[in-house]
């Protein structure tokens, strides 16, 4: 088991100053009732990090359209930096149709969205001169070679510890591409199903073996109603989620979890504290309809 007094492995809080660099998609989740909610794992993580006071720089691309204007307006109202948000005159702001089955979401993701075409020159210019604590990105941004190239260039820049969020959305992923991101990561988060899908045929599919095989500091495995586990150099730490919450849906719960892990990394929290607080905040987001909220009281409670 991990020593509960030991900070989670590879924390950027040790001598590293700056802000998180978040790269990836911004899109609208269209819920079954027709309600549109701003989403995309990187956007959700950046939204939470802003509320927690970490001032992330979000590099993304949206359409030069009305939904794109809504994205910028929402970010500005939340106090977020919009200087790295690119506008695309040819492609639309991202949209995903969400279907719910007993609160569990299924995502129908459209091709050729603006976030698939992040311009590498604009991205590097936006990041120039800044100091960053870490680079965060998900796996969806790599589905298109244009955004994948921009991400690769940023990852090859000033060496940053990298947090990779695995989100396997059929048919928009390949094992080879995802593992390429995993191999250059410091921390990786995925769920049990994704761990099984990415494990090599005939190899040990355990979390510990996956961590060792890809030389990760910490592997984070989420387990739905059974909570989550952090697997690091000193072993594994497991925890269950809070009990007795009224779940609206689980959209964005994993992104909320990741945001608190990043907060804990920046603050040098112990592994036990990171896991406990990440599960608490993810459970709170499950009481919302959608992944984010403009109700700051949600954050005030946790900040207090």
Secondary structure as UniProt FT lines:
FT   TURN            4..5
FT   TURN            9..10
FT   TURN            12..15
FT   STRAND          19..23
FT   STRAND          27..30
FT   TURN            32..33
FT   STRAND          36..39
FT   HELIX           41..51
FT   TURN            52..53
FT   STRAND          57..63
FT   HELIX           66..77
FT   TURN            78..79
FT   TURN            83..84
FT   STRAND          85..88
FT   STRAND          94..101
FT   TURN            102..103
FT   STRAND          104..109
FT   HELIX           114..117
FT   HELIX           120..127
FT   TURN            128..129
FT   STRAND          132..138
FT   HELIX           140..142
FT   HELIX           145..155
FT   STRAND          162..165
FT   TURN            170..171
FT   HELIX           175..183
FT   STRAND          187..191
FT   HELIX           192..198
FT   TURN            201..202
FT   HELIX           207..213
FT   TURN            214..215
FT   STRAND          218..222
FT   HELIX           224..226
FT   STRAND          228..232
FT   TURN            233..234
FT   STRAND          235..239
FT   TURN            251..252
FT   HELIX           253..267
FT   HELIX           271..285
FT   TURN            286..287
FT   HELIX           297..303
//
